[in-house]
Amino acid sequence: MSALDELVRRVRRHRLIGIAGAPGAGKSTIAEALAERLGNSVVLPMDGYHLPQARLVELGRRERMGAPDTFDVDGFVQTLAELRTSADPVFAPGFDRTIEEPVPHAIELSPEFDHVIVEGNYLLLDTGGWQRVAPLLDVTVFLDLDREVRQQRLVERHQRFGKNEQDARAWTLGPDEVNALLIEATADRADLRLDVSPQRE
């Protein structure tokens, strides 16, 4: 049985499914694959709750964008709370990676969806207001990935969205890795851990 098969089996009876992991761990990929396998599902990325660039500059946090205090945690919690109670569609922001800005009301979360797959870095963090997130999810999953593989994926992602190789590597080993260490410390709080490292011959 593949890791994805096992994940489908373990979470199919839940509606609000949280997928956590460090930057580059494959959260978006696994969330999309899980949504396809489960059917009648929608993915809610935490990235849409990044604070706008202008606000980050105002707060002096632009150079560490992606840290826990560079997100609108209150807005994220409000969305999850509404998903648990609302009989009407809930609208959530998306995120445009080409300009690194949130896009308001980009995702419609209909109550008709059987599953909402929430993916993000800090779903299991227990400080800074993030401790309100996990109790709103029905089940949480943490993705484990080999560190070198994860970092190389991040370098390649940053290059795809405009950074040169030097800057991409600097951001990966700087702000991204600081965040990764914080996130990895939350792994044991997950209901399920899934190793998504490539199989070695």
Secondary structure, DSSP 8 states (H G I E B T S, - for coil): --HHHHHHHHHTT-SEEEEE-STTS-HHHHHHHHHHHHSSEEEEEGGGGB--HHHHHHHT-GGGTTSGGGB-HHHHHHHHHHHHH-SS-EEEEEEETTTTEEEEEEEEE-TT-SEEEEEETTTT--STTGGGTGGGSSEEEEEE--HHHHHHHHHHHHHHTT--HHHHHHHIIIIIHHHHHHHHTTGGGSSEEEE------
